[in-house]
Amino acid sequence: MRVTSDVIREEFIGLQGKVASSQHTGYVGIRGEVMDETKNTFVIQHEDKKKIVVKDSAVFNFKFSDGTVVEIDGKLLVGKPEDRLKKTVKRLW
């Protein structure tokens, strides 16, 4: 997978996700499959429990099906999943 700023338009449900850093120390280290996504949260299956993580306060690592791992600031992901398709982001790097 070629990593571009369009990565925020991807579908995250079903991917392996990890909270790399967060303002909320309880979120750091949560990892597992992304089960659901709302406007402001991800639901991650972590050790047989569903954990709800607020997007705005965390940085996520997502592993795509081809093995590519991408780190994304959750602030870029805030919004309804269907509305992210319309969102444009200037180059991040």
N, C-alpha and C positions, 0 to 999 in steps of 0.2 A: 504494500500500500504506500502510495506517495503521500507524505504528510504535507498538507497545505492548510491555509486558513479555513478552507471549506470543511475541515474535520468537525466543526461544531454543528454541521448539518446532518451528521451521521445519526443512526439509530443506536442508542446506548443500551436498550433493554436486551438482555441476553449476553452482554459482554461481561468479561471479568473486570471488576473495578476495585480500586484501592484508594483510600484516603491517604494521600502523601503528607499533607500538612493541613492544619486547620487552626482557626482562632479558638475553637472549642477543643480542648485537649482530649476529651472523651471520644472524639471522632477519629483521631489519628490511629492508623493501623487497621481500621475496619476494612475488610477485603472479602470479596466473594462475587457472586453473580448479581448483576443488576436485575431486579425483579419487576420494578415499576418506576415510573417517572411522572412527577407532577410539575407544575409551574415552578415551584421553589424547592423540591426535594427529590432525592433518589431513595428508593427502597432497595437495600442490599442484603442478600442472604448471607449472614455471617455466623458461622458455627451453629447451624440449625436454628438460628433466630433471625427475624427480619429487623434490620436496623434502618431507621430513617435518618438520612443525613441532609442537612440544609445545604443547598448548592452554593449560596452566597458566601458561606464562611469556610469553604474548603478548596483544596487543590487536589484534583483526582488524577490517577493513572489508570488508563483504560487499555486493555489488551485486545486487539482486534483478531479476527479469525486467521489472518496470515502471520500472526506472531508479533506484529508491530505494537509497541507500547508507546502511548502518547500521554503526555502530561498536559492537563487543561485546567486553567483557573475556573472554578465554578461560577464566578461572576459572569463569564461569557456564556454560560449555559442557562442562566435564569430566564424563564419564559416557557410558555407552552411548547412541547416538542414540535407540534405542527407549525408554530410560528417561527421556529428557528430556521425553517427552510427559506423564509423570506429575509432573514437577517443577513447583512453583509458586514464583514469585519476586515479592517485593513490588515495588511501583513503583520503578523505577530512577532516576527524576528527579523 
